[in-house]
Amino acid sequence: MATVKTDAARYEQSRERSAEVLRTALAFMGQHDAAFNPVTFTVWYEHAAGINAELTRAIEQCVLTEPRLGDGTIVRLYRDHVAAVDELAMQRASAELQRVMSSMAESAAHTGLKAGLFSDQLSELTQTLRGQEAAKIGSALSQTLAETAEMKDSAAALQRQVVASRQEIDRLRSDLNRARDEALVDPLTRVVNRRGFDGKLQDMFEQAPVSGSSHCLVMFDIDRFKAVNDTCGHVMGDRVLQGVAEALGSGVQDPTHCLARYGGEEFALLLPQCSRDAALALAESCRERVKAMKVRDRRTQSVVLSVTISAGVTALQPDDDAQSFIARADGALYAAKQAGRDRVICA
C-alpha cells in the first residue's frame, strides 16, 4: 500500500462543517465491515465531505456487488483514489536505477582490472625484448597476444554494457518523470490537480511581477452543477466536467498559464505576468466559450443541456500571501454567483 500522504489543502472545512462530516463518516464506517483505522476513516471522510468525486463514484460501484465493504476493498479504494503518489512505483524505479548503476560499476571495475593486468604484461614483454632473451620472446609474445584479445573482448563487453545501461537509465528516468507528472494531474479532466496548483502557485509567488504586469488568478465554478448530477446522473456530470475543462483549456494559449481543477466543480487559472485587464478579458472569453458548449445525447445527438460558469478575477497585491490571494478571487466568484451567475466579477 502506498505511504499515507494527505494534503491539508483538501480539508479546509470549518469546525462546524467538519463536525457534521465526522458524524456522517462514522455512520458510514458503522455500516460496513472494514476495521476502524485511519485508512478507513480517511476514505469515508472524503466521501462524506464530497471532496473526492472519483472516490465517491468508486464507492457507489463497489457497494453494488459488496454491500458491506471489507478491509481489502477499503485499502484498494484508498490506494487508488486517496493516496497522492504511487510511492511503490517510485521506489521500484529508484531501486532499478541503483541496480543498473551497480552493474555498470562492476563492469568498469572488471575492465579496469583487466587493463592493469594487460599493462603489467606489456611491461614484462618490454623487459624481455630489451634483454634480447630469444628463448623467452616467443612465449612472451604469445601470452601478450592472448591478453590483447581478452582485453579487447572485455572493452567491447563494457561498451555494450554502457549502451544498454544508458538506454535503461533513460527508460527509468522517463518512468520516474511520468509517475511524478501523473501525481499532479486530475484523472478525470486531465488538467492539473489541486496539488499541482499549489506547486504552481508557490512558483508564481517566488517570481516578482515585471514592470507593467502582475500575477492574476481566476476562479471558475460551474453554475448549478449539483442539479446536473441530481437530474442527469454522475456519468453526465463527469462529461460536463470534462467538457468544461476542455473549453477552458482551449482558451489558454500562453504556456506559462496554468489551468487546474481546484476541487469538485471549481477550476482555477493562474496567470503569471499578466495585467488585471488581460485576466478579466481572458475570464470573459472562457465564460463565453463554456456557454457555447452543448452537451448532446450520444445516441440521438440532441442537446441535453447547456452549461454556464461564474468567475472571480483578482490581481496580486503587495501584502498578499497565497491564502489572501485565493480568498479574494473566491470572494469575487461568490459575488458573481450572488449577482445571478453566468458572469465575471473582478476584485
C-alpha positions as CSV (number, residue, x, y, z in Angstrom):
1,M,0.0,0.0,0.0
2,A,1.2,3.5,-0.8
3,T,2.6,5.6,2.0
4,V,-0.1,7.6,3.7
5,K,0.1,11.2,2.4
6,T,-2.6,13.8,2.9
7,D,-2.9,17.2,1.5
8,A,-4.0,19.7,4.2
9,A,-5.5,21.9,1.5
10,R,-8.1,19.3,0.8
11,Y,-9.5,19.6,4.3
12,E,-10.5,23.2,4.6
13,Q,-13.9,22.6,6.1
14,S,-14.9,24.8,9.1
15,R,-15.1,23.4,12.6
16,E,-18.9,23.1,12.3
17,R,-18.8,21.6,8.9
18,S,-16.1,19.1,9.8
19,A,-18.1,18.0,12.8
20,E,-21.1,17.2,10.5
21,V,-18.8,15.3,8.1
22,L,-17.2,13.4,11.1
23,R,-20.7,12.2,12.2
24,T,-21.6,11.1,8.7
25,A,-18.2,9.4,8.2
26,L,-18.6,7.4,11.4
27,A,-22.1,6.4,10.4
28,F,-20.7,5.1,7.1
29,M,-18.0,3.2,8.9
30,G,-20.6,1.5,11.2
31,Q,-22.5,0.3,8.1
32,H,-19.5,-1.6,6.7
33,D,-17.1,-4.4,7.8
34,A,-13.7,-2.7,7.4
35,A,-11.7,-2.1,10.6
36,F,-11.9,1.3,12.3
37,N,-8.5,2.6,11.3
38,P,-7.1,5.9,9.8
39,V,-7.3,4.5,6.2
40,T,-10.9,3.6,6.6
41,F,-11.7,6.9,8.3
42,T,-10.0,8.9,5.5
43,V,-11.9,7.1,2.8
44,W,-15.3,7.7,4.5
45,Y,-14.4,11.3,5.5
46,E,-13.6,12.3,1.9
47,H,-16.7,10.6,0.7
48,A,-18.9,12.3,3.3
49,A,-17.3,15.7,2.7
50,G,-17.9,15.4,-1.0
51,I,-14.3,16.5,-1.8
52,N,-13.3,13.4,-3.8
53,A,-15.8,12.7,-6.7
54,E,-13.7,9.9,-8.1
55,L,-13.7,8.1,-4.8
56,T,-17.5,8.6,-4.4
57,R,-18.1,7.1,-7.8
58,A,-15.8,4.1,-7.0
59,I,-17.7,3.5,-3.7
60,E,-21.0,3.6,-5.4
61,Q,-19.8,1.0,-7.9
62,C,-18.3,-1.2,-5.1
63,V,-21.5,-1.4,-3.0
64,L,-23.4,-2.7,-5.9
65,T,-21.5,-6.0,-5.6
66,E,-20.3,-5.7,-2.0
67,P,-23.0,-4.0,0.2
68,R,-20.7,-4.2,3.3
69,L,-17.2,-3.1,2.2
70,G,-14.4,-5.0,3.8
71,D,-10.8,-4.2,4.6
72,G,-9.5,-5.2,1.2
73,T,-11.9,-3.0,-0.7
74,I,-11.3,0.0,1.6
75,V,-7.5,-0.4,1.2
76,R,-7.9,-0.6,-2.6
77,L,-10.2,2.5,-2.6
78,Y,-7.6,4.4,-0.5
79,R,-4.7,3.4,-2.7
80,D,-6.5,4.1,-6.0
81,H,-8.4,7.3,-5.1
82,V,-6.9,8.9,-2.0
83,A,-3.1,8.2,-1.8
84,A,-1.4,11.1,-3.6
85,V,1.6,9.4,-5.1
86,D,2.4,5.8,-6.1
87,E,5.4,5.5,-3.7
88,L,6.0,1.9,-4.6
89,A,6.4,2.7,-8.2
90,M,8.8,5.4,-7.4
91,Q,10.8,3.1,-5.0
92,R,10.9,0.3,-7.7
93,A,12.2,2.7,-10.3
94,S,14.8,4.0,-7.9
95,A,15.9,0.5,-7.0
96,E,16.2,-0.4,-10.6
97,L,18.3,2.7,-11.3
98,Q,20.6,1.7,-8.5
99,R,20.9,-1.9,-9.9
100,V,21.8,-0.6,-13.3
101,M,24.5,1.8,-11.9
102,S,25.9,-1.1,-9.8
103,S,26.1,-3.3,-12.8
104,M,28.0,-0.6,-14.7
105,A,30.4,-0.1,-11.8
106,E,31.1,-3.8,-11.7
107,S,31.7,-4.0,-15.5
108,A,34.0,-0.9,-15.3
109,A,35.9,-2.4,-12.3
110,H,36.4,-5.7,-14.2
111,T,37.7,-3.9,-17.3
112,G,39.9,-1.8,-15.1
113,L,41.4,-4.9,-13.6
114,K,42.0,-6.4,-17.0
115,A,43.7,-3.2,-18.1
116,G,46.0,-3.3,-15.1
117,L,47.0,-6.9,-15.9
118,F,47.5,-6.1,-19.5
119,S,49.7,-3.2,-18.6
120,D,51.9,-5.5,-16.4
121,Q,52.1,-8.0,-19.3
122,L,53.3,-5.3,-21.7
123,S,55.9,-4.2,-19.2
124,E,57.2,-7.7,-18.9
125,L,57.3,-8.1,-22.7
126,T,59.3,-4.8,-22.9
127,Q,61.9,-6.1,-20.4
128,T,62.2,-9.4,-22.3
129,L,62.8,-7.6,-25.6
130,R,65.4,-5.3,-24.0
131,G,67.2,-8.3,-22.6
132,Q,67.1,-10.0,-26.0
133,E,66.4,-13.3,-24.3
134,A,65.4,-15.1,-27.5
135,A,64.1,-18.2,-25.7
136,K,61.5,-16.1,-23.8
137,I,60.4,-13.8,-26.6
138,G,58.1,-16.3,-28.3
139,S,56.4,-17.2,-25.1
140,A,56.0,-13.6,-24.1
141,L,54.6,-12.6,-27.4
142,S,52.0,-15.5,-27.4
143,Q,50.9,-14.5,-23.9
144,T,50.7,-10.9,-24.8
145,L,48.6,-11.7,-27.9
146,A,46.2,-13.7,-25.7
147,E,45.9,-10.9,-23.2
148,T,45.3,-8.4,-26.0
149,A,42.4,-10.5,-27.3
150,E,41.0,-10.8,-23.8
151,M,41.4,-7.1,-23.2
152,K,39.6,-6.3,-26.5
153,D,36.7,-8.6,-25.5
154,S,36.5,-7.0,-22.1
155,A,36.4,-3.5,-23.5
156,A,33.8,-4.5,-26.0
157,A,31.6,-6.0,-23.2
158,L,31.9,-2.8,-21.2
159,Q,30.9,-0.8,-24.3
160,R,27.8,-2.9,-24.8
161,Q,27.0,-2.7,-21.1
162,V,27.3,1.1,-21.2
163,V,25.0,1.4,-24.2
164,A,22.4,-1.0,-22.6
165,S,22.7,0.8,-19.3
166,R,22.2,4.2,-20.9
167,Q,19.0,3.0,-22.5
168,E,17.8,1.5,-19.3
169,I,18.6,4.7,-17.4
170,D,16.7,6.8,-20.0
171,R,13.7,4.4,-19.6
172,L,13.8,4.6,-15.8
173,R,14.1,8.4,-15.9
174,S,11.0,8.5,-18.2
175,D,9.1,6.3,-15.7
176,L,10.0,8.5,-12.8
177,N,9.0,11.6,-14.7
178,R,5.7,10.1,-15.7
179,A,5.0,8.9,-12.2
180,R,5.7,12.4,-10.9
181,D,3.6,14.1,-13.6
182,E,0.7,11.8,-13.1
183,A,0.6,12.6,-9.4
184,L,-0.1,16.2,-10.4
185,V,-2.9,15.6,-12.9
186,D,-6.6,15.2,-12.2
187,P,-7.5,11.8,-13.7
188,L,-11.0,12.8,-14.9
189,T,-10.3,16.2,-16.6
190,R,-6.6,15.7,-17.3
191,V,-5.8,19.2,-16.1
192,V,-3.5,20.0,-13.2
193,N,-4.9,18.8,-9.8
194,R,-5.0,20.7,-6.5
195,R,-1.5,19.6,-5.5
196,G,-0.2,20.7,-8.9
197,F,-2.0,24.0,-8.5
198,D,-0.4,24.6,-5.1
199,G,3.1,24.0,-6.5
200,K,2.5,26.3,-9.5
201,L,1.1,29.0,-7.1
202,Q,4.2,28.8,-5.0
203,D,6.4,29.1,-8.0
204,M,4.5,32.1,-9.1
205,F,4.9,33.8,-5.7
206,E,8.6,33.3,-5.9
207,Q,8.8,35.4,-9.2
208,A,8.4,39.1,-8.9
209,P,6.0,40.6,-11.5
210,V,7.7,42.6,-14.2
211,S,7.0,46.2,-14.6
212,G,3.6,46.9,-16.0
213,S,2.3,43.4,-15.2
214,S,1.0,41.5,-12.2
215,H,0.2,37.9,-11.2
216,C,-3.5,37.2,-11.6
217,L,-5.9,34.4,-10.5
218,V,-9.3,33.4,-12.0
219,M,-11.6,31.1,-10.0
220,F,-14.3,29.4,-12.1
221,D,-17.3,27.5,-10.8
222,I,-19.9,25.5,-12.9
223,D,-23.4,27.0,-12.2
224,R,-26.0,24.7,-10.7
225,F,-23.7,21.7,-11.1
226,K,-25.4,19.7,-8.3
227,A,-28.7,19.9,-10.4
228,V,-26.8,18.2,-13.3
229,N,-25.7,15.3,-11.1
230,D,-29.2,15.1,-9.4
231,T,-31.2,15.1,-12.7
232,C,-28.8,13.6,-15.2
233,G,-26.6,11.4,-13.1
234,H,-22.9,11.3,-12.3
235,V,-21.9,10.0,-15.7
236,M,-23.3,13.1,-17.3
237,G,-21.8,15.2,-14.5
238,D,-18.4,13.7,-15.5
239,R,-18.9,14.6,-19.1
240,V,-19.8,18.2,-18.1
241,L,-16.6,18.5,-16.0
242,Q,-14.5,17.1,-18.9
243,G,-16.2,19.4,-21.4
244,V,-15.7,22.5,-19.3
245,A,-12.1,21.6,-18.7
246,E,-11.6,21.2,-22.4
247,A,-13.3,24.5,-23.2
248,L,-11.3,26.4,-20.6
249,G,-8.1,24.8,-21.7
250,S,-8.7,25.7,-25.3
251,G,-8.8,29.3,-24.3
252,V,-5.4,29.2,-22.6
253,Q,-2.7,29.8,-25.1
254,D,0.2,31.0,-23.0
255,P,2.4,28.1,-21.8
256,T,3.1,29.9,-18.6
257,H,-0.6,29.9,-17.6
258,C,-1.9,27.0,-15.6
259,L,-5.4,25.6,-15.5
260,A,-6.3,23.4,-12.6
261,R,-9.2,21.5,-11.2
262,Y,-9.4,23.2,-7.8
263,G,-12.0,20.9,-6.3
264,G,-15.4,19.4,-7.3
265,E,-16.8,21.6,-10.0
266,E,-14.4,24.5,-9.4
267,F,-11.5,25.3,-11.6
268,A,-8.6,27.8,-11.1
269,L,-6.5,29.6,-13.7
270,L,-3.1,31.0,-12.7
271,L,-1.9,33.9,-14.9
272,P,1.7,34.9,-14.0
273,Q,3.0,38.2,-15.5
274,C,-0.5,39.2,-16.6
275,S,-2.3,42.5,-16.3
276,R,-5.7,42.7,-14.5
277,D,-7.4,43.8,-17.7
278,A,-6.0,40.9,-19.7
279,A,-7.0,38.5,-17.0
280,L,-10.5,39.9,-17.0
281,A,-10.7,39.6,-20.8
282,L,-9.5,36.0,-20.7
283,A,-12.0,35.1,-18.0
284,E,-14.8,36.6,-20.0
285,S,-13.6,34.7,-23.1
286,C,-13.6,31.5,-21.1
287,R,-17.1,32.1,-19.8
288,E,-18.4,32.7,-23.4
289,R,-16.6,29.6,-24.6
290,V,-18.2,27.4,-22.0
291,K,-21.7,28.9,-22.6
292,A,-21.4,28.0,-26.3
293,M,-20.7,24.4,-25.3
294,K,-23.7,22.0,-25.9
295,V,-23.9,18.6,-24.2
296,R,-25.5,16.1,-26.5
297,D,-27.0,12.7,-26.2
298,R,-24.5,10.4,-27.8
299,R,-27.3,8.3,-29.4
300,T,-29.6,10.9,-30.7
301,Q,-27.2,13.9,-30.9
302,S,-30.0,16.1,-29.4
303,V,-28.9,18.8,-26.9
304,V,-29.3,17.5,-23.4
305,L,-28.2,20.6,-21.5
306,S,-26.2,23.8,-21.7
307,V,-23.7,24.9,-19.2
308,T,-22.7,28.2,-17.7
309,I,-19.9,29.2,-15.4
310,S,-19.3,32.1,-13.0
311,A,-15.8,33.6,-12.4
312,G,-13.9,35.7,-10.0
313,V,-10.8,37.6,-11.0
314,T,-8.1,39.2,-8.9
315,A,-4.6,40.6,-9.2
316,L,-1.8,40.1,-6.7
317,Q,-1.4,42.8,-4.1
318,P,1.8,43.7,-2.3
319,D,0.8,42.3,1.0
320,D,-0.8,39.1,-0.3
321,D,0.1,35.6,0.7
322,A,-1.4,32.5,-1.0
323,Q,-4.4,32.4,1.3
324,S,-5.4,36.0,0.9
325,F,-4.9,35.8,-2.9
326,I,-7.1,32.8,-3.3
327,A,-9.7,34.2,-0.8
328,R,-10.1,37.4,-2.7
329,A,-10.6,35.5,-6.0
330,D,-13.1,33.3,-4.2
331,G,-14.9,36.3,-2.9
332,A,-15.3,37.7,-6.4
333,L,-16.6,34.3,-7.6
334,Y,-19.1,34.3,-4.7
335,A,-20.2,37.8,-5.7
336,A,-20.7,36.6,-9.3
337,K,-22.9,33.8,-8.1
338,Q,-24.9,36.1,-5.9
339,A,-25.4,38.5,-8.8
340,G,-27.1,35.9,-10.9
341,R,-24.4,33.5,-12.1
342,D,-23.0,33.3,-15.7
343,R,-20.8,36.4,-15.2
344,V,-17.3,37.5,-14.3
345,I,-16.6,39.8,-11.4
346,C,-13.2,41.4,-10.6
347,A,-12.0,42.1,-7.1
